[in-house]
Amino acid sequence: MILKSIIEVQQFIESIGQSHLLKDFNKYNSQQQQEFIDQINKLNQTYPGGLKEYTERAKKLLKEACENVNPYEGFQPEVPVGQQINFSSFEEVEKYESVGREELRSTGFVLVAGGLGERLGYQGIKIGIPIELTTRQTFLEYYMDFIKAYGNETELAIMTSDDTYKLTIELLEKNNYFNFPKERLTIMKQEKVPAMLDNDARFAQIPNSLLIETKPHGHGDVHTLLHQHKLTEKWLKQGKKWVIFFQDTNPLVFRSLPSVLGVSKSKNLEVNSITVPRKPGEAVGAICKLVGKDNFSLNEYHHTLEKTKGNISEFINPKYADASKTVFKSATRLECMMQDYPKLLDSGDRVGFTQVARNFCFSTCKNDIKTAQQKFIQNMPAECASVLDSFVFDQNSLKNLNELIIDGQFGLPNNCQSKEKYRKFVPIGQDAPQYLQIRGYDVV
């Protein structure tokens, strides 16, 4: 439904309990009024169910937050179906990689890339940051090289945001899409949602403006966008079986994907989360199974999105000004998380995890230098650019070289194939170059 006239907009806004937005409507000129109407239409179209649904959900969740309702009350956490992989054991890794390698060509990849690097001291999008300083290969190029190496049928979807959409397109065009086939690439843009002033879910407005203040809705929107773009339907018709979701600054994970996909296939999992052992005190989430309540299998994933229209369970986290819980310190909004997709599944659906050694699959670039230093002092993972740089070299190193960089085009990039590829070594003297970059197939 497109609202065209001022009267239609006024009637709609009043019907969803947001009449305060019109208080100073006549003080603004016709251009400003039209911008407001356009914004209402955009917000109403991009949120599943429209602004009426958003307001109703917000009121319900705000009421529960005010009353300290625990959505997990009565549930008992248990360890879900899972598999630990010992990557120091060739036989164990090969057991799962031999299965996963065959599945990679039947996989769609989804990159969640809505963030800027400003907090890290980088002026640009995070996927444009160099992974390491020797080649200065960016995160995006690294990911696309790996996905190309997995097979000619693999596809990639990238979720961007208002902040990153244009910059992502510019990075791709400037680099000729890193030689990734355009027909196998989909760029999606996530929209924001209204921020709210109080427990009545009244929308906040930008100071001295008619426009509604908006905030990010969370990376759970990736499921909604995949549904809206009909990508799961397209991929199913292409014969794909799996979807792999990954985030913007953790390149190590690609080495473990063949094994993890092998676990998904072997254990018939519909959702399989990659996990690492957690250090005590580390600010990371946990995987558990909740008893008492009812890498994704594409067939089940598609049917679940069709049933739910891609809507993911939302939550709200208002910051109250005082104990009365009637006034917010700042405007709040509904949020959703990508990993909450399993909440949409039935109790009989198989959801599990694969645990991998941290140095083989997890080192992100998410902290600035000062924060990383504090983490290091606390004996916590620093998770900054320099540490990631060292992890990349460590993961790809051969002991008789000073430095080795193996990119995604070097065959299928996994642990077991490397045993064959590195079978014969050529001694390199001390006067050799300080690093060797390997590109292409079977070139060692």
C-alpha positions in Angstrom: 0.0 0.0 0.0 1.4 3.3 -1.1 0.2 6.4 0.8 0.0 9.3 -1.7 -1.9 12.1 -0.1 -1.3 14.0 3.2 -4.8 12.9 4.3 -4.0 9.2 3.7 -0.7 9.6 5.6 -2.4 11.3 8.6 -5.1 8.6 8.8 -2.5 5.8 8.7 -0.3 7.4 11.3 -3.2 8.0 13.7 -4.4 4.4 13.1 -1.1 3.0 14.4 -0.9 5.3 17.4 1.7 7.6 16.1 -0.3 10.9 15.9 2.4 12.8 17.8 4.4 12.7 14.6 2.0 15.2 13.1 2.0 17.8 15.9 4.2 20.3 14.0 3.4 19.0 10.5 2.1 22.4 9.1 5.3 24.2 10.3 7.3 22.5 7.6 7.3 23.3 3.8 5.9 21.1 1.1 9.3 19.5 0.3 9.9 18.6 3.9 6.4 17.2 4.1 6.9 15.1 1.0 10.2 13.7 2.4 8.2 12.6 5.5 5.6 10.9 3.4 8.3 9.2 1.4 10.0 7.9 4.5 6.7 6.6 5.9 6.1 4.7 2.7 9.6 3.3 2.7 9.5 2.1 6.3 6.0 0.7 5.8 7.2 -1.3 2.7 10.5 -2.6 3.9 9.4 -4.0 7.3 7.5 -7.3 7.0 3.9 -6.6 7.9 4.5 -2.8 7.8 4.7 -0.2 10.5 1.4 -1.5 12.1 3.1 -4.8 12.7 6.3 -3.2 14.0 4.4 -1.0 16.5 2.3 -4.0 17.8 5.4 -6.2 18.2 7.3 -3.3 19.9 4.5 -2.7 22.4 4.4 -6.4 23.4 8.1 -6.6 23.8 8.3 -3.3 25.7 5.6 -4.5 28.1 7.5 -7.8 28.7 10.8 -5.9 29.3 9.1 -3.5 31.8 7.7 -6.5 33.7 11.0 -8.4 33.6 9.5 -11.3 31.6 12.1 -14.0 30.9 11.4 -15.6 27.5 13.4 -18.6 28.5 11.5 -19.2 31.8 10.9 -22.9 32.3 13.5 -24.1 29.8 16.4 -26.4 30.6 19.6 -25.9 28.6 21.3 -29.0 27.3 24.3 -29.6 25.0 22.9 -30.0 21.4 24.0 -32.5 18.8 27.7 -31.7 18.0 31.0 -32.8 16.7 34.5 -31.8 17.8 37.1 -32.1 15.0 40.8 -32.6 15.8 42.6 -30.7 13.0 45.9 -32.3 14.0 44.6 -35.7 12.9 44.7 -36.2 9.2 42.4 -39.2 9.4 39.7 -37.4 11.4 39.7 -34.4 9.2 39.7 -36.4 6.0 36.7 -38.4 7.2 34.6 -35.2 7.1 36.4 -33.3 4.4 35.9 -36.2 1.9 32.2 -35.7 2.4 32.2 -31.9 2.6 34.2 -31.4 -0.6 31.5 -32.9 -2.7 28.9 -30.7 -1.1 30.7 -27.4 -1.6 29.6 -27.1 -5.2 26.0 -27.3 -4.1 26.3 -24.4 -1.7 25.3 -20.8 -1.6 27.3 -18.3 0.4 26.0 -15.3 2.3 28.2 -12.5 3.6 26.9 -10.2 6.3 28.8 -6.9 5.6 26.9 -4.0 7.0 29.7 -2.4 9.0 32.2 0.4 8.6 35.8 0.3 10.0 35.7 3.7 11.7 35.8 2.2 15.2 39.0 0.3 14.2 40.6 3.5 12.9 39.9 2.5 9.2 38.1 5.0 7.0 36.0 2.7 4.8 34.0 -0.5 4.9 35.4 -3.4 6.9 35.5 -5.8 4.0 37.8 -3.4 2.3 40.5 -3.7 5.0 43.6 -5.7 4.1 43.8 -9.1 5.7 47.6 -9.0 5.9 50.3 -6.5 4.9 52.3 -8.5 2.4 49.8 -8.7 -0.4 47.3 -6.2 1.1 44.5 -8.5 -0.1 41.2 -7.3 1.2 38.7 -9.4 3.1 36.2 -9.3 0.2 38.8 -10.4 -2.4 39.9 -13.2 -0.1 36.4 -14.5 0.4 35.5 -14.3 -3.3 38.7 -16.1 -4.3 37.8 -19.0 -1.9 34.2 -19.2 -3.2 35.4 -19.3 -6.8 37.8 -22.1 -5.9 35.0 -24.1 -4.4 33.4 -24.6 -7.8 31.9 -22.9 -10.9 28.4 -23.3 -9.5 28.8 -21.5 -6.2 27.0 -18.2 -5.6 27.5 -15.3 -3.2 25.0 -12.9 -1.7 26.2 -9.9 0.3 24.0 -8.0 2.8 25.0 -4.4 3.0 23.6 -1.4 4.9 22.9 2.3 4.2 26.5 2.9 5.3 28.1 0.2 3.2 26.0 -0.3 0.1 27.6 2.3 -2.2 31.1 1.7 -0.9 30.7 -2.0 -1.5 29.7 -1.4 -5.1 32.6 1.0 -5.6 35.1 -1.5 -4.2 33.8 -4.2 -6.5 33.7 -2.0 -9.6 37.1 -0.6 -9.0 38.6 -4.1 -8.9 36.5 -5.6 -11.7 34.6 -7.6 -9.1 37.8 -9.5 -8.3 37.1 -11.6 -11.4 34.0 -13.1 -9.7 31.2 -13.8 -12.2 28.5 -11.0 -11.8 25.7 -13.5 -12.6 26.6 -15.4 -9.4 26.7 -12.4 -7.2 23.7 -10.7 -5.5 24.0 -7.4 -3.5 21.2 -6.9 -0.9 20.6 -3.7 1.1 19.3 -3.8 4.7 17.0 -0.9 5.7 16.7 0.6 9.2 13.7 0.6 11.5 12.0 3.3 13.6 13.5 4.2 17.0 11.0 4.6 19.9 10.6 7.1 22.8 8.7 5.2 25.4 6.8 2.1 26.5 3.9 3.1 24.2 6.3 2.5 21.2 5.9 6.1 20.0 8.4 6.8 17.2 11.2 9.3 17.9 11.8 12.1 15.5 15.1 13.7 14.4 15.4 17.1 16.2 14.0 20.0 14.2 12.7 17.7 11.6 9.5 15.8 10.6 11.6 12.7 9.8 11.5 9.6 12.1 14.8 8.6 13.8 15.9 5.2 12.5 18.4 2.6 13.7 19.8 -0.7 12.5 17.5 -3.7 13.0 20.3 -6.3 13.4 21.9 -8.9 11.1 18.9 -11.2 11.4 17.5 -9.2 8.5 19.6 -11.3 6.2 17.0 -14.0 6.3 14.2 -11.5 5.4 16.3 -10.2 2.5 17.1 -13.7 1.1 13.3 -14.4 1.2 12.4 -11.0 -0.4 15.0 -11.5 -3.2 13.8 -15.1 -3.7 17.3 -16.4 -3.6 16.6 -19.6 -1.7 14.0 -20.4 -4.4 16.5 -19.7 -7.1 19.3 -21.7 -5.5 17.0 -24.7 -4.9 16.1 -24.7 -8.6 19.9 -24.7 -9.4 20.2 -27.9 -7.3 21.9 -26.3 -4.3 21.6 -28.0 -0.9 23.3 -25.8 1.6 23.6 -22.1 2.7 26.8 -20.9 4.5 26.5 -17.7 6.4 29.7 -15.8 7.4 30.6 -12.4 8.7 32.9 -9.7 7.5 36.3 -10.0 9.3 37.0 -13.7 10.1 38.9 -15.1 7.1 40.3 -18.2 8.9 36.9 -19.9 8.9 37.1 -20.8 5.2 39.8 -23.5 5.9 37.4 -25.4 8.1 34.3 -25.2 5.9 34.8 -28.5 4.0 35.0 -30.4 7.2 32.1 -28.6 8.8 29.9 -29.2 5.8 30.9 -32.8 6.0 29.6 -32.9 9.6 26.3 -31.3 8.4 25.9 -34.0 5.7 27.0 -36.9 7.9 24.7 -36.0 10.8 21.8 -34.8 8.7 21.8 -31.4 10.3 19.5 -28.6 9.2 21.5 -25.9 11.0 25.2 -26.3 12.0 27.0 -23.6 13.9 30.8 -23.4 14.0 32.1 -23.0 17.5 35.4 -22.6 19.3 36.3 -23.2 23.0 35.5 -20.2 25.1 37.9 -18.6 27.4 36.5 -17.8 30.9 35.3 -14.2 30.9 35.3 -13.9 27.1 32.4 -11.9 25.7 31.1 -14.5 23.2 27.8 -16.3 22.8 27.1 -19.9 23.6 25.3 -22.7 21.8 22.7 -24.7 23.7 19.6 -26.7 23.2 16.4 -25.6 25.1 14.3 -28.6 26.2 10.6 -28.0 26.5 10.0 -25.9 23.4 9.4 -26.7 20.1 25.3 -24.1 7.9 21.6 -24.6 6.9 20.0 -27.3 4.8 18.7 -25.3 1.9 15.5 -27.2 1.4 14.4 -26.9 5.0 15.7 -23.3 5.1 13.7 -22.3 2.1 10.4 -23.8 3.4 10.9 -22.2 6.8 11.4 -18.8 5.1 8.3 -19.3 3.0 6.3 -20.1 6.2 7.7 -17.2 8.2 8.3 -14.7 5.4 11.8 -14.5 6.7 10.8 -12.9 10.0 13.2 -13.7 12.7 12.4 -13.6 16.5 13.0 -10.0 17.7 14.1 -8.6 21.0 14.3 -5.1 22.6 16.9 -3.8 25.0 15.7 -0.4 26.3 18.0 1.6 28.6 15.8 3.0 31.3 16.5 6.4 32.9 15.3 5.3 36.4 13.7 2.5 38.3 10.2 3.5 37.2 11.0 2.1 33.7 8.9 4.7 32.0 11.6 6.9 30.5 14.4 5.8 28.2 17.9 7.2 28.3 17.9 7.1 24.5 15.5 6.0 21.8 15.4 2.2 21.4 14.3 -0.2 18.6 13.5 -3.8 17.8 16.5 -5.9 16.9 17.0 -9.4 15.5 20.1 -11.7 15.2 21.1 -14.0 12.3 21.8 -16.9 14.6 18.3 -16.9 16.1 16.9 -18.6 13.0 16.7 -22.0 14.7 13.9 -20.5 17.0 11.7 -20.7 13.9 12.2 -24.5 13.6 10.1 -27.3 15.0 11.3 -29.3 18.0 12.1 -32.3 15.8 14.4 -30.5 13.4 18.1 -31.3 13.8 20.2 -28.4 14.9 23.8 -28.9 16.0 27.3 -27.5 16.1 30.9 -28.3 15.1 33.7 -27.3 17.4 37.0 -26.3 15.7 40.3 -25.2 17.2 40.4 -21.4 17.4 43.6 -21.0 15.5 42.1 -22.9 12.6 38.9 -21.0 12.2 38.5 -17.9 14.4 40.4 -14.7 14.6 38.5 -11.5 13.8 39.4 -7.9 13.3 36.9 -6.1 15.6 39.0 -4.2 18.1 41.0 -1.0 17.9 44.6 -0.9 19.2 43.8 0.3 22.6 41.0 -2.2 23.2 43.2 -5.0 21.9 45.9 -4.0 24.3 43.5 -4.2 27.2 42.2 -7.6 26.1 45.8 -8.8 25.8 46.6 -7.7 29.3 43.5 -9.5 30.6 44.7 -12.7 28.8 41.8 -12.4 26.4 41.9 -12.8 22.6 43.0 -9.3 21.2 41.1 -9.7 17.9 42.7 -6.8 16.1 44.3 -6.3 12.7 47.9 -7.1 13.7 46.9 -10.3 15.5 44.7 -11.4 12.6 47.7 -10.8 10.3 49.8 -13.2 12.3 47.1 -15.8 12.5 46.7 -15.7 8.7 50.4 -16.4 8.2 50.4 -19.1 10.9 47.5 -20.9 9.4 49.1 -20.9 5.9 52.7 -21.4 6.9 55.2 -24.0 5.8 58.0 -24.4 8.3 60.8 -24.2 5.7 59.7 -20.7 4.5 59.9 -17.4 6.3 56.4 -16.5 5.1 53.9 -18.2 2.8 50.6 -16.8 1.5 48.2 -19.3 0.0 45.1 -17.7 -1.5 41.8 -19.3 -2.3 42.7 -20.1 -5.9 45.2 -22.7 -4.7 43.0 -25.7 -5.3 40.3 -26.6 -2.8 41.7 -24.8 0.3 41.5 -27.4 3.0 43.8 -29.2 5.4 43.9 -32.7 3.8 44.5 -31.7 0.2 47.5 -29.7 1.5 49.1 -33.0 2.6 49.2 -34.1 -1.1 50.2 -30.7 -2.5 53.1 -30.2 -0.1 54.4 -33.7 -0.4 57.6 -32.6 -2.2 59.6 -29.7 -0.8 62.4 -27.6 -2.4 65.0 -26.3 0.0 65.1 -22.5 0.1 68.3 -20.8 1.2 68.6 -17.8 3.6 69.1 -15.5 0.7 65.7 -16.3 -0.7 62.9 -13.7 -0.8 61.2 -13.0 2.5 57.9 -14.3 1.3 56.4 -16.5 -1.3 52.9 -16.1 -2.6 51.2 -19.1 -4.2 48.4 -18.5 -6.7 46.7 -20.9 -9.1 46.2 -24.7 -9.0 48.9 -27.2 -8.2 51.8 -24.9 -8.6 54.1 -26.0 -5.8 
